[in-house]
Amino acid sequence: MSYKLSGDLYRYDLKFKEPAMTSRGTYYTHTVWYPTIRFEDKVAIGECAPLPDLSCDFLCGGNSQEERTVSYESKLKELFAALFKSIPNNASATELLAFEPDLSAFRNYPSAMFGAETLIAHLKSLIGISEANKAAAAAGFSAKTVAAGASHYGSVSSAIRPDLMLWDSPFSRNEQGIYINGLIWMGDFETMGARIKSKLEEGFRCIKLKIGAIDFDKELALLDYIRQRFSPQELELRVDANGAFTPEEAPAKLEELSKFTLHSIEQPIKAGQYEAMAKLCANTPIPIGLDEEMIGINDLEQKKIMLDAIKPQYLVIKPSLHGGLQGTQEWLILAKERGIKCWLTSALESTIGLNAIAQWVAMLNPSMPQGLGTGALYTNNLATPMYIKDAKLNCDLNMDEVANYSDYLSEILQKEASHIASFN
């Protein structure tokens, strides 16, 4: 049997429950784009979620937010039109499962690359589900009692793969969670203190604080408050400066911060200052993780040059910012070769992107807490299979909230998203 495919592109405006403050400014909304592929009664979906003041593929489109949005959306139409043209249509399951897209045109557009990669992964997973259901029906059995038939994806011992399973793992089977850090957004002293208390009550023993937006002395007082109550053995503390310090003041500030036995600090100074960052990393009292430094470095040789010049202790990798899954894999390999440790984090994606990142990260069997606790940031996020328990992100793809997910997606995209383009 052949599969007739049709594609669409949607824009969706996510709304933050509370203003999300960073040292670069405050987020109130976050616009994302969903490329989709439809066949039969199924909807495969990916997510392109650029950050307006960070993503290289968004910033290159003009001077104003409006200009950049128009330019980015135009580029998405161009890229996905070419991608859809390359996907075999009216093709067999075998052809579709074997299809490997040429995403070279996406390489300098990381958020679009991530959207394309996760879209194709979801399409292949749904094709596998469809084939398994048909095999079960032909054999006279209930689909729920037949193992997933697409060997391309591995096997599931007792049930057909749920619609939102992109990769088969103990995480996506709800057998094992992923340890995550509790994220504390910037705010005034009292607000951040209350948020920290809440995370501790939820069982988190690794907390990441955004710093650099309020008075530095108050941030030090907040860290002191925490350390007086929890030792480094009881609570791991990470901080993220988002480039808030100048190269001149950074050494003294790192020395002050080191009094609180921090696990690491992300991006203490702005990106692009290789010599200053290398000097910091060589002499720092706190391990330094690179984040913004990796944005826009999409060429493999450039990645090597940057890492060899700076020699950081950690990389904090966001697939939507740092090259999609392909680019992330490159960073991980290069880091391992150089003895640099890594963890992965989301970049304010909606449920769709977070689900894909978490399932992909789970395949890496991470040992340290990951930065994947962003699923509850929005008032209008899509239904999610993920939940947090005991400081772990868990995934239950059979929960009622994500039953008949293709029907749910069709309805919410029609009612709440803006249709941008069709690809047939």
VEXDOBA-608945 format. One record per atom (N, C-alpha, C, O): z, y, x. Coordinates in steps of 0.001 Angstrom, whole numbers, plus 500000, padded with zeros to 6 digits. Each point is the difference from the previous one (the first is absolute). Example, Ala and Ser with C-alpha at 12.3 -4.5 7.8 and 13.67 -1.06 7.14 Angstrom:
BEGIN
507800494310513190 500000501190499110 500000501200500900 500665499981501036 498615501069498614 500060501190500820 500730501090499230 500169501108500509 
***
This chain:
BEGIN
500000498803500840 500000501197499160 500000501249500877 500614500024501067 498694501004498472 499957501256500744 500932501032499375 500347499924498822 500044501035501997 500916501050499559 499272501347499991 499471500437501021 500512500199497833 499403501324499873 501103501038500211 500997500010499278 498822500849501700 501021500966500397 499580501422499631 498816500335500029 502157500487499627 499761501434499824 501163500754500630 501141499539499973 498558501626500595 501027500750500712 500228501385499423 499107500591499393 502099499915500806 500359501343499543 500962500630500996 500645499315500794 499431502011499141 500947500743500817 500771500948499095 499410500729499202 501929499256500929 500878500818499162 500898500876500870 500331499640501130 500054501507498330 500996500876500637 501261499999499134 499925500044498772 501232499906501888 501274499899499277 501030500899500674 500159499958501220 500534500849497997 500998500927500535 501409499447499793 500493499928498874 500145499686502229 501373499512499973 500964501183500009 499745501012500653 501357498855498620 500974501089499903 501345499537500554 500556498999499548 499961501741501434 501278499640500607 501149500230499019 500011500981499258 500944498108500751 501201500166499184 500803501198500475 500531500769499198 499549499379502125 500678501136500613 499102500535501111 499267499226500616 500773502076499655 499188500533501097 500283499243501293 501156499777500361 497777499830500330 500128499238501240 499826500941501174 498881500399500323 502231499958500321 499980500980501084 499780499330501351 500619498982500311 498487501607500491 499855499629501399 500022501297500811 500053501088499426 499909498804501894 499986501198500834 498682500761499861 499906501153500421 499079498212498994 498696500649499813 499885500687498649 499078500788499789 501832498932499301 499905500568498660 500538499032498972 500622498992500337 499129501327498393 500555499223498897 498887499479499101 499093500739499617 500992497961500049 499043499375499085 500569500003498582 501171499688499781 497968500674499260 500361499909498587 499106498989499281 500434499322499069 498332500589501372 499049499028499470 499239499371501163 499997500519501117 499369498372498599 499184499324501012 498786499398499297 500138499122499148 498678501355501214 498767499500499400 499486498804500789 499896500045501226 499784498881498050 499437498796500618 498724499630499259 499752500458498885 499443498702501762 498752499537499399 499999498479499963 500408499352500963 499134500077497926 499947498554499818 498553499531499879 499370500255498973 500076499068502039 498726499303499818 500258498673499289 500968499310500322 498195500329498732 500195498752499255 498702499208499931 498906500558500090 501237498139499750 498876499103499726 500370499159498785 501069499392499954 498038500581499070 500237499239498773 499036498815499921 498824500105500347 501707498777499189 499164498850499643 500754499212498937 501227499913500031 498027499518499033 500617499297498880 501099500884499410 499717501127499596 501517498399500344 501084500832499459 500966500439501095 501146500352499720 498390499626501521 500865500312501140 499653501358500607 498859500459499935 502169500177500665 499819501263500710 500645499884501379 501217499858500114 497961500203500930 500506500096501372 500155501477500337 499202500829499563 501819499495501207 500294501410500263 500491500202501430 500706499156500552 498916501964500035 500519500441501290 500566501398499825 499924500569498911 500638499984502144 500556501350499898 499687500816501248 500230499559501126 499242501635498650 499769500982501058 500996501132499768 499879500746499029 501098499381501855 501116500919499758 500217500909501199 500989499835500714 498114501123499532 500196500902501136 501173500947499765 500287500379498864 500381499993502211 501040501022499924 499359501343500341 499392500133501062 500731500861498064 499237501250500130 500137500713501331 499034500589500484 502153499371500119 500206500751501238 500041499112501239 500370500457501082 499247498272498763 500075499077501124 498727499189500230 499568499845501142 499831499640497797 498900499049500146 498778500647500636 499521501033499534 499976498351501538 498845500565500691 498777500033499100 499173500903500117 500699498120498981 498832499958499128 500092500996498851 499017500203499287 502126500413500520 500151501038498986 499905501388500632 499377500905499445 501244499247501710 500052501307500653 498634500467500490 499788501201500171 499289497877500056 498700500374500553 499074500614498955 498878500382500334 501557499722498414 499103500396498932 499995501460499608 499368500353499004 501309500517501736 500005501410499633 501324500653500316 500867499385500621 499298501863498956 501206500759500315 501050499962498901 501195499978500292 498384500013498460 500944500010498888 500182498599499434 499183499108500224 501918500721499032 500259498721499346 498858499634499054 499584498843499943 499920502121499332 498913499741499044 498731499568500715 499348499044499580 500293501653501503 498813499637500760 500120498586500563 499046499223499970 502126500463500538 500200498683500607 499941498892498965 499471498922500270 501068501336498550 499955498997498935 498562499717499592 499605498843499858 499614502212499955 498591499835499618 499239499241501091 499228499088499705 500995501292501549 499308499360501115 500393498531500126 499145499135500193 502167500587499695 500480498624500120 499423499128498894 499559498877500246 500449501641498554 499479499239498866 498503499722500165 499521498916499668 499759502062500842 498575499815500256 499764498910501039 499097499176499853 501721500825501197 499874498975501030 500332498611499445 499350499018500357 501658500902498773 500313498712499374 498817499473499206 499676498816500082 499679502051499153 498834499576499216 498914499436500916 499394498968499711 500379501728501391 498975499557500953 500351498656500620 499166499095500044 502069500774500435 500416498773500669 500015498801499055 499521498920500344 501030501283498472 500119498865499083 498669499659499337 499787498850499618 499325502111500238 498658499687499501 499311499035500959 499374499030499573 500745501244501737 499395499124501003 500686498640500028 499340498970500142 501986501026499721 500726498730499989 499580499139498820 499710498815500160 500259501782498659 499628499225498813 498573499469500101 499706498906499519 499419501860501099 498621499554500165 499931498757500876 499095499179499849 501864500682501072 499986498858500932 500649498748499436 499783498904500515 501011501247498432 500692498836499430 499008499149499193 499291500540499151 500644498162501089 499090499158499219 500337500074498508 501143499773499602 497862500545499586 500204500055498548 499239498852499353 499007499506500534 501486500085498304 499454498804499359 499965498847501006 499038499234500063 502043500666500725 500092499000501063 501037498949499637 500811500197499095 499155498705501607 500959498922499765 501339500334500623 500116500906500826 500895498342498758 501323500185500590 499966499743501502 500658500699500771 498574498298499639 499904499677501427 499466501179500795 500515500322501071 498445500323498396 499428501159500683 501000501154500064 500135500657501032 500558499583497865 500933501122499955 501209499756500898 500481500922500659 500008497848499367 501150499696500850 499644500084501482 500859500277500836 497871499482499483 499562500057501394 499602501413500425 499779500258501183 500131500654497848 499525501354500297 500987500753500873 501187500080499681 498323500474501426 500806500833500886 499298501345500129 498967500081500664 501556500969498728 499311501286499991 499955500665501372 500908499833500815 498043500908499421 499906500839501186 500681501326499669 499453500812499255 501735499404501297 500771501202499700 499971501007501149 500877500856500106 498115499036500745 499933500906501152 499894501455499570 500508500886500687 498835499375498181 499875501383499520 501338500569499546 500163501217499910 500795497905499805 501322500429499538 500952500308501158 501080500546499778 498540499117501435 500962499977501103 500719501335500208 501190500013500315 498115501091499514 500631501309500189 500627500546498728 500375501171499939 499740497977499042 500590500388498713 501065498954499631 499774499157499131 501384500905501535 501002498927499886 500457499694498576 500118498831499632 500142502202499558 500472499722498638 498909499344499171 500291499150499159 498448501234501069 498885499354499318 499816498572500500 499707499094499220 500466500711502090 499920498655500580 501025499075499356 499678498876499613 501552501601500276 501054499195499370 499632499675498547 500212498877499544 499241502095499735 499595499760498619 498918498949499903 500035499155499106 498998500885501808 498913499022499982 500507498604500371 499636499012499362 501200500915501666 500513498702500448 500820499321498908 499841498805499754 501031501952499596 500862499409498975 499206499687498734 500319499044499294 498659501744500412 499130499706498854 499296498662500190 499994499168499092 499413500619502077 499283498742500267 500967498824500020 499677498924499498 501509501273501078 501002498923500005 500380499617498584 500126498816499686 500059502183499450 500371499719498616 498854499328499258 500229499079499216 498541501367501019 498847499373499360 499930498518500351 499815499159499120 500331500521502158 499912498602500420 501125499174499382 499788498855499602 501393501720500321 501117499288499390 499717499699498535 500267498895499528 499188502092499747 499697499796498580 498879498991499806 500019499237499034 499007500746501866 498947498983499937 500623498615500161 499627499059499300 501318500824501623 500688498718500187 500750499574498759 499978498826499629 500693502123499719 500710499704498749 499022499525498939 500245499004499320 498644501715500542 499001499649498991 499458498596500214 499864499227499052 499831500451502192 499470498670500305 501029498912499719 499659498939499475 501596501320500872 501048499011499752 500206499772498507 500184498865499558 499783502215499670 500145499862498548 498868499191499401 500217499164499122 498575501088501358 498843499253499481 500081498529500376 499662499128499199 500785500598502017 500150498613500429 501051499288499165 499833498838499633 501261501875500068 501054499412499184 499500499707498592 500267498931499450 499005502021499967 499487499811498645 499010498843499950 500013499207499059 499121500696501962 499007498929500024 500658498633500120 499483499004499494 501655500958501176 500705498732500175 500928499685498837 500608498931499946 499494502017499122 500842499780498835 501462500290500224 500845499559499221 499475501187501845 501384500323500292 500274501470499731 499083500822499977 502202499504499817 500413501394499897 499911500640501371 500391499404501004 499093501808499029 499868500697501283 501338500162500703 500056500028501230 501022500079498002 501308500236500598 500520498809500784 500950500134500772 498446498715499043 500483498814500711 499083499592501142 500195498957500625 498796501878499644 499024499668501030 500144500956501178 500090501213499808 499931498261501384 500107500859501180 498752500858500140 498918499600499571 501227501565501021 498859500896500188 498922499294500803 500278499368501019 498487500748498509 498937499190500562 499253500615501154 499240499294500663 500930501971499613 499217500638501055 500670499788501350 500998500653500306 498462498434500509 500627499704501283 499990501214500919 500751500064500974 498393500890498706 499949501251500785 501369500670500035 500306500743500933 500510498999498061 501284500687499879 501198499113500291 501135500460499877 498658498300500501 501155499127500116 500306499389498649 499127499944499134 502110499593500672 500345499335498748 501309500524499457 500821500560500727 499354499247497989 501254500286499328 500449498691499378 499216499340499319 502025500275500901 500412498632499695 500036499687498513 499715498867499610 500629502111499542 500247499620498614 499311500881498972 500146499757498802 499123501237501614 499422500901499009 498736500654500523 499809500139501208 499341500257497876 498831500786500352 500459501342500573 501011500554499568 498243499958501401 500363501278500616 500034501103498947 499025500169499268 502056500578500635 500051501131499069 498970501067500376 499531500053501137 500128500790497895 498948500999500189 500238500936501174 499040500447500627 502214499860499687 500282500977501043 500306499375501360 500441500698500913 499331497994499233 500232499378501300 498761500182500868 498953499406499739 501174501412501285 498890500199500929 500049498994501138 498967499499500443 502250500208500031 500179499020501063 501166499089499637 501045500455499535 498755498262500684 500988498992499634 501052499884501102 499673499659501137 501589500623498531 501083499911500975 501309499767499253 500032500121498775 501044499549501930 501306499894499329 500391501291499283 500690499958498982 498871501197501548 500287501270499336 499271500095498664 500619500309498982 498078499432501008 499239500151498759 500326498899498993 499677500123498818 500964498799501647 500472498958499077 501441500248499563 500595499162499324 499965501974501055 501366500394499649 501032499020500550 501034499755499378 498675499695501784 500918499085500662 500774500681501137 501030499499500451 498463501632499995 500601500658501161 499711501493499933 498867500396499728 502145500440500515 499805501436499975 499749500561501391 500105499292501001 499563501987499043 499782500713501254 501120501034500157 500175500860499137 500574499060501948 501034501007500247 499352501378500160 499003500144500708 501563500854498639 499463501351500075 501116500992500320 501183499713499820 498406501463500660 500990501051500196 500131500825498726 499057500108499217 502118500470500586 500180500931498899 499540501376500452 500463500509501020 498629500093498228 499422501290500392 500765501141499352 500166500037498780 500303500904502054 500723501179499521 499131501227500242 499778500403501142 499734500188497767 499158501184500121 500843501218500372 501208500039499765 498132500935500810 500674501247500341 500512500700498751 499432499875498915 501635500850501263 500597500767498917 501169500776500578 500201500016501214 500564500622497929 501177500681500532 501051498956500386 499872498815499690 501153501654500984 501022499102500552 500600499107498916 500140498792500191 500210501800498686 500662499248498927 499048498975499384 500399498873499709 498341501523500093 499024499086499390 499731498806500902 499972498859499539 499831501407501750 499755498892500919 501218499090500114 499862498781500101 501315501803499884 501220499196500041 500111499071498808 500384498838500139 499272501687498670 500055499186498784 498969498881500049 500268498883499556 498549501418500987 498960498978500095 500383498894500970 499718498825499763 500928501560501330 500457499003500966 501046499089499363 499941498779500150 501000501809499151 501042499210499334 499375499012499037 500429498849499923 498550501593499336 499331499120499046 499332498822500705 500095498863499538 499230501405501580 499330498925500735 501006498995500554 499751498795499986 501364501692500493 501027499099500525 500567499125498896 500267498817500211 499918501768498607 500499499228498870 499004498934499558 500385498975499437 498324501276500822 498969499024499658 499896498884501039 499227499059499822 501540501039501255 500034498934500990 499148500226501234 499888499104500837 499505502077499299 499171500253501173 500872500110501246 501054500636499993 498475498723501078 500671500098501285 499051500520501076 500273499891501196 498623500667498362 499085500738500862 499498501184499184 499378499826498953 500900501381501538 499647501214499265 499144500893500886 500278500181501185 498677500370498214 499138500959500691 500140501357499337 499803500140498792 500541500867502016 500184501352499494 498883500904500486 499673500009501187 499751500739497912 499066501059500362 500833501196500477 500895500456499288 498816500044501893 500728501153500515 499005501099500362 498795499760500080 501726501449500138 499157501091500446 499752501079498977 499361501005500313 501128498820498463 499748500992498943 501217500854499705 499868501129499526 501326498341500750 501210500799499791 500590500339501364 499470499584501030 501605501159498976 500640500411501243 500364498791500862 500610499051499507 499020500975501780 500214498857500879 501475499642500121 500344498820500062 500523502170499972 501432499725500089 500496499242498780 500874499140500105 498562501184498733 500386499274498789 499500498556500050 500669499085499518 498152500723501068 499493498631500143 500877499201500954 500258498818499773 500197501822501286 500926499334500914 501316499666499296 500566498927500212 499912501983498961 501237499758499256 499829498828499043 500925499211499804 497896500678499604 499724498896499085 500010498671500747 500572499021499521 498800500941501643 500007498787500812 501415499654500457 500375498828500047 500400502187500283 501389499776500399 500805499407498852 500816499100500194 498940501422498608 500672499490498796 499717498508499821 500896499220499676 497857500401500538 499618498590499839 500651499148501083 500579498952499713 499321501508501535 500511499188501104 501528499854499978 500528499007500501 500168501946498937 501448499860499879 500372498862499060 501099499452500080 497991500202499040 500284498971499000 499315498664500282 500454498955499534 498452501080501231 499267498773500286 499608499954501471 499369500925500511 501004498009500156 499650499823501406 498522499627500120 499371499636499006 500073500453502206 498605499577500192 499767498536499633 498895499624499608 502139499556500518 499871498591499621 499936499827498479 499410499043499499 501199501888499784 500019499925498543 498804500695499353 499559499611498919 499916501422501749 498927500783499401 499052500520501074 500410500710500919 498317498926498952 498965500502500896 499462501313499455 499659500099498822 500267500908502040 499521501321499596 498694500326500712 499919499961501227 499055500363497979 498736500493500532 499819501428499488 500412500321498885 498974500529501926 499689501355499537 498523500276500245 499388499443500912 500057501423498259 498590500361500087 499906501516499987 500310500638498994 499260499941502129 499930501453500111 498667500567499544 499883501207499789 499099497934500053 498674500471499580 499512501177500848 499384500933499485 500896499012501817 499521501040500905 500721501318499883 499426501039500325 501818498958499219 500710501254499714 500483500738501251 500240501206499936 499911498093501216 500557500640501191 498887500520500911 498893499461500017 501412501574500723 499076500456501035 500234499167501261 501085499445500175 497921500461500703 500212499250501248 501159500545500816 500681499243500693 499549502061499233 501066500622500787 501386499621499478 500910499744500789 499256500219497887 501316499725499436 500268498517499792 501149499597499821 497797499585500200 500148498576499663 500998499263500892 500835499271499464 499133500872501877 500952499233500819 501457500241499614 500784499055499912 499581502206499856 501383500300499639 500342499441498628 501108499508499785 497950500565499292 500268499475498655 500102498477500007 500822499428499284 498350499921501518 500107498546500108 501340499605500601 500591498996499604 499885501785501345 501302499725500610 501114500126498963 500912499174499963 499015501844499207 500988500171498929 499940498826499022 501032499461499601 497765500155500021 499834498905499042 500475498663500570 500467499136499257 499416500696502053 500351498713500610 501486499681499882 500399498849500177 500423502154499528 501438499772499848 500314499075498833 501100499456499901 497896500369499197 500249499228498786 499341498615500046 499831499343498973 499804500234502234 499449498661500223 498897499691498989 500136499108499162 498789501635500932 498873499820499093 499079498883500493 499839499795501203 499566499496497855 499019498971500330 498763500623500637 499472499491500989 500066501640498420 498763500624500463 499820501348499322 500665500323499017 498412500452501544 499562501238499364 498475499996499971 499349499739501012 500093500552497821 498549500071499859 499509501409500297 500572500990499542 498379499071501218 499210501213500230 500872501255500165 499964500882499141 500814499216501938 500870501176500174 499226501305500148 500461501047499545 498360498901501091 499179501211500138 498644499765499348 499632498863499705 499635502208500076 498702499891499344 499039499150500819 500094499931501226 498981499426498071 499021499131500647 499046500806500880 499847501210499835 499514498086501108 498983500621500834 500502500581501301 499214500535500783 502084499370499463 500588500525501236 500356498823500911 501177499713500220 497805499613500304 500194498749500720 500970500143501175 500899499179500177 498909501859500611 500836500158501188 501464500204499631 500888499399500604 499362501454498399 501373500265499569 500616498766499354 501171499699500228 498044499584498965 500532498805499343 500257498896501018 500989499276499896 498134500595501079 500198498990501043 501282500273500783 500748499079500330 499493502182499960 501218500380500729 501237499680499180 500993499498500526 498939500797498167 501123499672499113 500254498500499975 501140499556500138 497795499661499685 500161498546499897 500555499394501291 500715498998499970 498951501614501143 500463499475501288 501468500314500262 500658499313500781 499853501724498566 501363500446500300 500920500054498785 501111500521500095 498451498958498782 500749500161498766 501274499157499946 500003498864500475 501071501670498959 501206499205499757 499897499188498708 500867499174499714 498076501059499506 499761499288498739 498581499448500027 499075500744500327 500712497989499344 498628499482499924 499142500848499066 500443500394498921 498332499882501503 499097500855499238 498888499173499379 499395499151500654 500343501116498055 498899499357499300 498903501009499707 500278501131499600 498480498461500597 498863500856499681 499535499737498578 499989498858499540 499630502204499770 499483499907498631 498783500915499892 498862499537500088 501375501758499721 498893500956499904 499096499951501234 498816500325499914 501732499274501225 499230499938501239 498790499079499874 498998500196500687 501089498797498435 498909499026499867 498931500434499011 498931499393499941 501341501648499283 499054500425498968 498728500553500647 500061500816500920 498814498737498595 498717500483500498 499502499280501236 498885500257500454 501926498834500106 499560499222501159 499516498653499467 500781499062499838 497930500863499896 499434498823499344 499139499156500930 499588498897499641 500141501617501548 499224499267500993 500939499163500870 501043500481500443 498583498282499793 500868499079500735 500325500512501398 501151499918500430 497869500602500280 500252500487501347 500918501224499990 500841500156500886 498996500704498118 500886501162499890 501436499570499734 500939500633500482 499234498298498756 501339499479499745 500652499556501309 501171500286500250 498068499023500567 500531499539501290 500398501185500873 501063499994500620 498073501027499423 500273501182500829 501293500676499553 500839500354500828 499318499822497871 501197500677499485 501266499201500320 500977500563500493 499011498134499230 501191499182500244 500355499951501482 501174500048500365 497810499855500484 500265499929501436 500476501333500561 500704500047501009 498902501035498324 500440501321500451 501440500288499585 500778500541500786 499575499100497990 501317500370499456 501061498947500247 501149500339500286 498486498377499610 500936498884500193 501229500119499085 501124500111500490 498671499866498202 501133500108499070 500781498693499921 499542498954500459 501636501129498954 500793498790499783 499598499267498703 500104498777499916 499437501985499080 499627499426498704 498721500640499470 499652501123500364 499655498138498766 498965500551499138 500450499786498562 500467498921499636 499385502123499550 500336499922498584 498671500121499248 499465501098499844 500013497778499697 498606499929499568 499878500042498480 500659499249499281 498482501647500254 499679500128498571 498520499672499824 499156500773500455 500499498119498908 498586499638499870 499119501097499406 498866500176500446 501621500558498571 499183501037499369 499728501181500933 499046500748499790 501784499419501231 499837501104500946 499392499560501330 499329500783500672 500908497976499697 499723499573501370 498896498970500113 500016499168500907 499012500880498172 498810499170500193 499821498856499042 499182499114500248 501571500878498645 499890498868499082 500605498756500620 500704500085501006 499028498761498405 500558498749500518 499359499639501344 500668499485500897 498033500789499231 499325499713501263 500576500842501124 500289499486501081 499878501801498671 500572500876501011 501436499651500316 500423500059501155 500336499572497811 501385499583500205 500073498787500908 500844499936500894 498266499093498875 499978498804500832 499706500354501456 500569499404500914 498550501560499297 499712500432501369 501239500608500655 500324499684501145 500367501192498119 501214500612500549 501024498916500354 500632500062501054 499528498953498073 500990498943500246 499668499204501259 500884499680500795 497845500006499374 499592499231501188 500225500814501270 500551499492500977 499025501764499010 500175500857501173 501476500202500326 500387500006501168 500428500158497805 501432500184500216 500628498760500628 500798500100500932 498835498741498552 500555498748500549 499630499844501465 500825499569500806 497943500776499545 499561499888501389 500805500908500921 500118499726501195 500438501357498257 500727500991500802 501508499944499818 500723500839500538 499753498184498714 501435499869499800 500592501063499099 501190500303500086 497978500268499043 500453501021499050 500319499308498670 499199499211499498 501953501083499949 500369499402498724 499441500826498840 499710501186500157 500143498184498690 499381500663498842 500728499654498718 500625498946499883 499282501961499160 500258499635498607 498994500736499132 499425501007500412 500372498485498392 499017500569499083 500688500694498846 501122499662499624 498188501307499828 500563500765498895 498898500438499059 498837500096500393 501522500165498382 499062500539499028 499862501500500226 500797500608500715 498182499982498667 499750501432500159 499882500642498619 499033500702499702 501971499042499467 500089500577498657 498890499520499072 499605500709499074 499890498073501181 499042499421499058 500682499677498676 501227499974499908 497969499785499085 500531499511498736 500301498516500131 499885499426501084 500499499963497818 500277498569499967 498846499166500552 500223498994500673 498550501422499043 498837499216500411 499952499876501521 499874498896500530 500224502218500164 499963499976501449 501227499359500615 499900499254500974 501266501039498453 501242499434500529 500006498481499875 500434499306500919 499090500173497959 499920498555499802 499114499367501074 500339498956500558 498519501687499726 499086499459501001 500616500055501395 499918499028500751 500697502099499601 500617500124501322 501107498967500174 500071499325501027 500791500552497969 501135499075500101 499525498560500150 500537499253500818 498459500351498400 499504498629500112 499367499756501362 500133498911500559 499180502092499978 499378499852501318 501063499951501091 499919499180500915 501071501691498989 501085500014500985 500744498665500005 500392499501501054 499796499933497764 500719498726499908 499316498907500810 500666499099500508 498008500971499618 499267498996500771 500309500099501497 499719499070500756 500863502064499672 500341500195501410 501390499475500339 500378499967501171 500392499618497810 501374499518500201 500844501003500780 500504499673501075 499658501545498402 500717501046500737 501466499651500198 500627499368499150 499911501059502001 501407499698500303 500909501208499794 501198499823499779 498272501397500285 500829501191499815 499695500633498645 498936499746499436 501974501073500026 499753500645498710 498721500841500023 499739500737500951 499481499134497990 498747500736499857 500212501213499087 501013500095499307 498023500825500701 500122501205499180 499238499892498703 499016500709499795 501428498410499323 499244499702498777 500795500288498734 499758499378498966 501182501551501101 500852500267498844 499590501220499203 500860500753499543 497827499463500276 499526501226499349 499512499780498572 499399500897499409 500848497932500033 499416499673498699 500580500739498816 499389500014498932 501788500611501225 500648500645498854 499933501521500071 500823500686499395 498197499846501342 499933501443500215 499395500767498829 500271501188499828 498903498129499358 499197500712499014 500431499725498558 500526498936499676 499233502053499480 500313499831498575 498924499201499284 500271499379498973 498509500628501558 498878499355499319 499321498966500886 498786499812499931 502015499511500909 499443498933500820 499532498858499107 500454499865498864 498643499322501651 499518498873499220 501036498873500010 500884499964500856 498996499134498197 500917498866499921 499986499241501321 498957499851500636 502203499680499760 500123499396501331 500636498614499950 500882499751499178 498675499351501695 500657498696500114 501163500029500978 500673498987500194 499570502166500424 500995500078501067 501332500540499519 500060500851499113 500991498651501475 501340500483499703 500842499875501265 499717499179500872 501315501643499211 500868500000501173 501328499343499648 500637500344499004 499762498717501818 501275499320499818 500566499667501369 499312499433500849 501956500927499358 500682499716501269 499215500555501189 499852499330501023 499647501901498833 499272500703501059 498701499299500392 499486500207501099 499994498975498013 498720499345500231 499020500382498906 500373500142498836 498374500024501550 498932500154499021 499540498608499594 499657499175500846 500340500577497864 499606498703499466 498794500179499084 499716501105499539 499585497804500205 498760500055499225 499961498837499014 499924498838500398 500129501489498306 499916498983498961 498727500223499193 499978500785499052 498973498519501335 498698500203499373 499890499359498617 498974500129499333 502070499192500244 499992499398498666 500894500750499010 500189499541498873 500357501594501531 500874500739499100 499189500595498843 498800500244500125 501873499981498761 499328500474498786 499258501311500227 498942500229499413 501617500641501447 499399501318500201 498587499940500561 499232500949499838 500412497954500818 498659499919500588 499180498863499390 499002499573500582 501410499943498263 499190499011499286 498731500666499479 500018501176499636 498889498083500328 498718500541499527 499675501318500693 499684500994499346 500398499005501983 499898501249500738 498620500650499891 499887501225500026 499085497975499854 498671500580499861 499883500800498708 499402501076499981 501175498391498933 500000500746498735 500797501292500142 499596501053499507 501535498847501170 500852501173500213 499261501058500804 500026501181499652 499306498395501435 499263500946500823 498895500693499217 499822501214500099 499441498007499125 498907500579499211 500521501090499079 499382501056499863 501750498686499511 500557500956499052 500509501257500698 499706501113499562 501053498718501519 500597501179500640 498944500846500703 500110501226500026 498870498135500544 498943500759500656 499187500792498976 499589501131500257 500190498268498598 499245500681498954 500773501177499421 499421501049499718 501884498780500105 500806501015499334 500530501085500943 500069501167499614 500303498465501613 500749500931500841 499287500421501282 500424500954500653 498510498357499716 499263500351501216 498705500721499653 499545499969498857 499876500673502130 498709500661499833 498918499117500606 500079499627501170 498911500040498032 498900499179500493 499072500862500838 499507501023499524 500244498572501736 499262500827500939 498558499516500193 499072500804500085 500757497877499983 498656499471500271 499922498544499564 501016499310499916 497763500229499809 499729498611499703 499018499462501039 499120500718500473 501048498009499872 499113499333500966 499590498657499414 500813499081499904 497937500812499709 499541498756499360 498897499338500826 499492498945499619 
***
